[in-house]
Amino acid sequence: MKTMQRSLRPLVSILALATMVGPAWAQIKGVSAVGQKGITETVVQIMNREGATNPFRPYARILKKTESEGTDRSHLKNGPEAPISATWPLNVEPLGLPRTSQGRDGGSNPYLPQTPGVKFDGGTSAGAGIWPPDTFGAVGPTQILVTLNNRIRVYDKAGTLGTLNVLLDTFFNSVRGGAGTSDPRVTFDRTTNRWFVCAITVNSPNRLLLAVSSGPTITNTASFTFYFVNVPSAFADYCSLGVDGKAVIIGENTFNTALTAFLGANVTVIQKSSVLSGGPIFSTRFNVVANSSAQGPFAPRGVDNDDPNPPVSVVVGPDNATFGNVVFRFVSGSDTTSPTISSNTVVGVPATSFPVTVLSGNNATRRLDVIDDRFFHAQISLNRKTGQRYLTASHNIRVNSSGNAGSGQDRNGMRWYEFQNIYATPSLRQAGTAFDPASSGFRDFWMGSCVATGQGHLAIGFNGANPSTRVQVLASGRLAGDPLGQTQAETLIDQTTNNYNDPFSGVQRWGDYSGTFVDPADDQTIWTFQEYIGNTNEWRARVVQLLAPPPSPVASVTPNTIAAGSTVNITINGTATGGSEYYDNDANYPQRLQAAFSGAGLTVNSITFNHSTPQQIVLNVTADGSAAAGPRDLTITNPDRQAVTATAAVTVTSGTGPQTVVPDSLTLQRGQIISGTIADLANDDNVALRIKKFFVANPSEPFVWGTLQGTTSVSNPSSVTFRVKSRMATGGQFEQQIEQFNWNTSSYENTVTTNPFGTTYGTRDSEANPATGKVDGTGRIQARIRVFPRGISASLLPEVDWDLVNWIVTP
């Protein structure tokens, strides 16, 4: 198989981590198949079937799930260009150095950017004893769906069990062909508002199973449609699940039917549209690792991606042939009946290594299995601050007390990655490692998964243990503003004092994976799904909510008064404390940024937020004529429903004096906005709206021309003054004209001309006295600003800045 290799020249070894040789876009065909139509069942039907065949009785047997971990990769070497480092970029302070840093309370507590919130158990080995649980789950707009080897359950976000609670075999009964099921995974797809659940059957050759919900909320009357794909003459193990705007991507490690030989790795790409409409299911199978020693993505992960129209579907995994490499494959045409896959695209990462089994608490001989260095999950998410999509993934590696996969490796750490430029030429944006730096008595960290939010914050959930510490649930993370590659110190979320031994001999199965997702209701909250110890010898699946930093405390409000009967723009500035900031997503999310004042009569008409200035929002506020005078509190609520209140943020004054009215609409007949928004016109702060000229051949024509409107509650004003603070961004002779509109005559009046018009801010007024006709029957007032070239060539490209633009309306 043709692959793309990094250069081995020493002089470019570090550069290779930041800019990889271009991707290989060879169009490799797969083997396509048309399967059966889906079988649709309501939740009530699924629940009734379990009630008839197995009314929540314990399994009659205790099962240890078979898991063939693939070829022995412990002997692999790192590529010659992989630096020995716990971070990327290099020389970033890793986790735990120092072990404490200033926390949100200003003290020296370990600093976790995300605060643990709701916690509850999503399942247990009691009543249906299968080891390991294959701990996984996902979050929807209002619910949590937990998938385990023994059950599938739905909860609300407070941890209350919902209407779906059945054995995994019962759930997939219509498509499993009488075989047992295993390796369940789930994701909530924002692009279709549906749940996708996959699993495998444990017969050989086996099946890939898929269930698709009827909608975002799982109730008794909701339904799932079930499908299967036959695996040809092989056993597909450790299936992954990735859903994007075009396809469902299931990766696997592939074994012979006797489960005695590792054959490589394959990916099944399912045309998404075929399973949204009842089928028949259309799938294409691609080989991505040819054999036990070939290069390619080991245990390939289909990648979750909420981009509704991605140019390619993405597959990723650690290199099967070399440590210190991550391999990408790209599926083109994944929404068609003729998809193709690229050959390998190899991206270098800091050195990695094969992890070791773990000793935990009460047991000094029976170690816990950590699987190997495969990725447990991979996701692409939009960072709204940078406007870029990044892919995050993590895996167990063996490290030393500095977090490096170099000499003296004696513990496991969790390495996480964030890759950029995913659709073109992927490269490593940053990487970090969660590890325990203690010289003795250190803990192993393993079985972690990570994700980044729309704010750019990242969290990783994982397990920790050492010979004197029973298994812990831990979380770590970073804020978007932390140095790239830095990971903050871990925080303990859960731990038991109970002993744990599974009912078998040898190394104990644990995991086999975990899941961590961003809440699709707000794009801020993170949920992680981790295994821990409940009662003695009992595993439990722990569901943990990780909260983003809250909204910023309010530092200033400008202006802080509003006259009854007026509409104004109010700028709110906050103070960053422990990562606090304001945040908003987009109209596709059910929960958005909100602001409200106490008392009656103040209405927030709109909120303007810019991700580049997350400590500031601008509110367009109307105080109606009956608004009572006096101070009002302001409450700002982020999409995750965390809120901050500023006491007496504004004061309402009586409406007898002049009103200041800011524009609420701007129409450009000439010119183009190149920076700023209409909200920047509200305050005298030199934060301007900048307009680029429209080319005119005749100097007598305006090259910038804007019409503005506002609303006043004064129906018969004695005067209306239109005020403009403006300047030219470049020098020359220019003329500015400002005029007010008369609704009675449908014409502009009271022209004020400024000539020359220079590069220094100046304020000009156009007063209408008397003000007859300047306000229409709905309170609308209108004015225009035009800029003309005078004495210079019209081909020059000056830019115009408008800062403070408003009307002063006097009753």
C-alpha positions, 0 to 999 in steps of 0.5 A, a space after each residue: 500500500 502506498 503511504 506518505 512518509 515524513 522526511 528523515 533529515 535531522 534538520 527538519 525533524 522538529 518542523 515535521 511535527 508542525 507541518 507534515 508532508 502533504 496528504 495522499 489523495 489516492 482514490 482507493 476503492 472499497 467493497 460495497 454492499 447493499 444490506 437489508 431494510 431497517 427494522 423499526 421498533 418503539 421503545 415500548 416494544 423493546 421494553 415489552 420484549 425484555 419483560 416477556 423474555 427476561 424480566 430483569 433477572 440476573 444473567 444465568 452465567 458470568 461472562 468475561 468478554 473475549 478481546 483479542 488485542 491485536 498484534 504485539 506492538 510493545 516492541 515498536 520503536 519511535 520514529 527518528 524524528 519524534 522528540 522526547 517530550 510530554 508536550 507539543 509545542 516543546 518546553 511547555 510546563 506539563 501537568 503537575 509541575 507545580 502540583 498546585 497552582 492558583 485555583 478559581 478561589 484564588 488559593 492554591 488548590 489543584 486547578 481544574 478548568 472544568 468544575 465537577 457537577 452532576 454525578 450518577 451511576 449509569 450501570 453496574 455489574 450487579 444483575 448482569 455480570 459481564 467483564 469489562 463493562 465497555 464503559 461508554 455514553 453520550 449526551 443529547 439536548 435533554 438526555 444521557 444515553 449510557 451503553 454498556 456490555 450488559 445494558 443500555 439505559 437512558 437518563 435525564 441530566 439529573 440522573 433520573 432513569 428514563 423509559 429505556 432500560 434493557 439488556 444490550 442483547 434485547 435492544 439489538 435482538 431484531 438484527 443480532 441473528 441469535 448471537 450475543 452482542 458486545 462493544 457498544 458505542 453511542 453518539 448523538 448527532 447534532 446534524 440530524 438530532 438523532 442517536 446512533 448506537 453500534 455494537 458487534 455480535 460475538 459469533 464468527 464471522 460476525 456482524 456490525 450492528 447499528 441503531 438509529 433513533 427517530 429523534 432527539 428524545 427517547 420516550 415510550 413512543 420514540 423508536 429505533 431503526 435497526 440495521 446490520 452489516 455482515 463481516 466477510 469471513 472474519 471477526 471484526 473486534 473493538 468497533 469504533 463509531 464516528 458520525 459526521 454530516 455524510 456518513 457513519 464510520 465504524 472502524 475495527 481490528 480484524 481477526 480470522 474466524 478462529 480468533 487466532 490471527 490478527 489480519 489488520 484493520 478495516 473501516 466500514 463506511 455507511 451512507 448516512 442517508 440510507 439509514 435515515 430513511 429506513 434503508 436498505 443500508 448501503 456500506 463500503 468496506 475499506 482495508 486500512 492496515 494490511 497485516 500485523 506489521 503494515 503501516 496504517 491506523 491501528 484500531 482505527 477510529 471513525 471520527 465524530 464531526 458535527 460539520 453538516 457538510 464535511 469535504 471528507 469523512 475522517 479515520 484516525 489511529 496510532 500508527 500500527 508500525 511505528 510509535 510517535 506517529 498518528 495516521 489519517 485516512 480520508 473518505 471522499 464521497 462518503 455520502 454516495 454509492 461510490 466512496 473512496 479512501 485515501 492512502 495513509 497520511 502520517 503526522 508526527 507526534 512526541 514520542 509514545 510507548 506501550 503502556 503497562 498493566 496497573 496494580 490497584 489498591 487491595 490486590 498486589 498480584 492481579 493487575 488491571 488491563 489497560 488494553 494498549 496505546 490505541 485511541 479510545 475515541 476521536 472527535 472533530 469540533 469547532 473552536 469558535 474563537 479561532 473559527 477552526 475545526 480541530 480533532 481531539 484524541 487521547 491514549 495510554 502511554 508509558 512515561 517517566 516522572 517528567 511525562 516523557 516516553 523516554 528513559 526510565 518509563 515506569 508509569 502510565 500517563 494519558 497523552 492527548 492531541 489536538 490536530 489542525 487543518 484536518 481537511 487538507 494537510 493535518 498537523 499537530 496543533 498541540 499535545 499534552 500528557 496527564 501523569 503523576 510526577 511523584 518520585 515514589 508512590 506515583 499513580 498510573 493514569 489510563 483509560 482516558 478520553 478527551 474533547 474540546 468545547 466551542 470555547 476552546 477549553 479541553 477536558 480529559 476523563 480517566 482512571 488512576 490507581 497505584 498499589 495503595 490506592 483503589 481505582 479513582 475517577 479523575 479529570 484534568 484539562 486546560 483553558 483555551 488561554 493556557 499555553 499550548 500543550 499545557 495540562 492543569 493538575 488532575 482533580 479527584 472526582 470519585 474513589 471507593 474504599 472497597 476491594 475489587 477482583 473480577 471472578 476470573 484469573 490472571 490480568 483483570 479486564 478493565 474498561 475497555 474504553 471510556 467516552 467524553 462528549 460536549 453537551 449539544 444543548 450549550 457547546 460548553 458543558 462536558 460529560 465523561 463516562 468512566 468505570 470505577 468500583 462500587 460495592 466489593 468486586 463490583 464495577 460501576 459506570 460513572 457519569 460525570 458532568 464537567 462545568 465550564 468556567 462561569 460568566 465573568 463578573 461585571 466590571 463596568 456598564 456603559 452607559 449605566 443610566 437609561 431614560 424611560 421611553 428610550 432605546 440604547 446600546 449598553 456595553 457590559 465589560 467583565 473581569 476574567 477570573 479563573 477562565 470566566 467569560 461570556 459565551 454564545 453559540 449559534 441558532 442551531 443550539 437550543 440554549 443561547 447567551 441571555 441577559 435580563 434586568 430585574 423589575 418590569 419595563 426593561 426589555 433586552 432586544 438583542 445581544 451582540 457578542 464577539 468571540 474575540 472579546 469574550 469579556 464584553 457584550 453589548 445589549 440593545 435595551 428598551 425602557 418603555 414609558 412606564 418603566 419605574 425610575 430607580 436601580 435595576 440588577 442585571 443577570 447574564 446567563 451563559 448557554 450552560 445556564 451558569 449566571 452572574 448578577 450585577 447589582 444596580 447595574 443600570 438606573 432608570 431615569 424619568 423620560 422628561 429630559 432628552 433621549 439618546 437614541 442609538 441606531 438599530 439598523 444600518 443600510 449601506 448604499 455604497 461601501 463595505 463594512 470591513 470591521 466592527 458592527 452597528 453596536 460599536 456606534 453606541 459609545 464614545 470609545 474609539 471602537 469604530 465601525 470601519 467602512 471601505 469605499 465603493 469605487 466611483 468614477 466621478 468625484 461628485 458621487 459619494 463613495 461611502 453612503 449609509 442610511 441609519 434608523 433608530 426608534 424614539 418614544 418621543 412622538 412630538 419632539 421640540 428638536 432632533 439632533 443627529 450626531 456623528 463622530 467620524 474620521 478618515 483612516 487615510 489622508 486627503 481632501 474629503 467631504 462628509 455630509 450628514 442629513 436627517 430625513 423628513 417623513 412628511 416630505 420624504 426628503 432629507 433636510 438640515 444638511 451639514 457639510 464638513 470639508 476638509 474631512 481628515 484623519 482625526 476624529 471629529 463630531 458633527 451635529 445636524 439639528 432639526 429645529 423645529 423637528 416637524 416630520 422627523 419622527 414617523 407614527 411608529 417612533 422611527 427616525 432616519 438619517 444618512 451619512 455620505 462621503 465624497 472625494 474632493 480634490 483627489 483621485 476617486 481611485 484612492 482607497 480611503 477607509 471611513 471610521 464611525 464611532 459615536 453615532 446617535 440622535 438626541 431627541 428633546 421632548 
